[in-house]
Amino acid sequence: MNYFFIFGLFLFVSCASLAPEGSTPTLAPFVTDGCTMFVDGPFYVQDSWLQCCESHDFAYWMGGASTEREAADVRLENCVAQKGYSFTGSLMYYGVRLGGGPQFSTPFRWGYGWNYLRPYGPLAIKELQQVFRVLTQEQQQRFREILDLHKDNLSK
């Protein structure tokens, strides 16, 4: 019986947070807290993989298709492993795979920059235009590699 209540509550919260038809989805400025709910590096070399987490947060802020989320999670794992912490990279990968889906109303979900629970799907042209409007020049340069993955959508 409790499972039905929890499932019903989950559906209600999920549906209530979807963008109402006719409303304008808006994107908040990009913010990151580093490695959400995790350390930014070992105590003896703090911030070792902080840049990996910030790039990962950028992809999560923007959202997109489920394949883009998988690619962002793999990039996080590889980035941390390249810093010499392969076990930690794998641990982080499984953590974000479990808790980072767009269906959760959390500040670290896939697409957390949008003012609603944006489901999986490629960013539309208007959404990509908002991304570029909200970002500073420094952010556009810093996250150029991730932004370049969306160039094909802009030319449609």
Secondary structure by P-SEA (a helix, b strand, c coil): caaaaaaaaaaaaaaaacccccbbbbbcccccccccccccccccccccaaaaaaaaaaaaaacccaaaaaaaaaaaaaaaaaaccaaaaaaaaaaaaaccccccccccccccccccccccccccaaaaaaaaaaccaaaaaaaaaaaaaacccccc
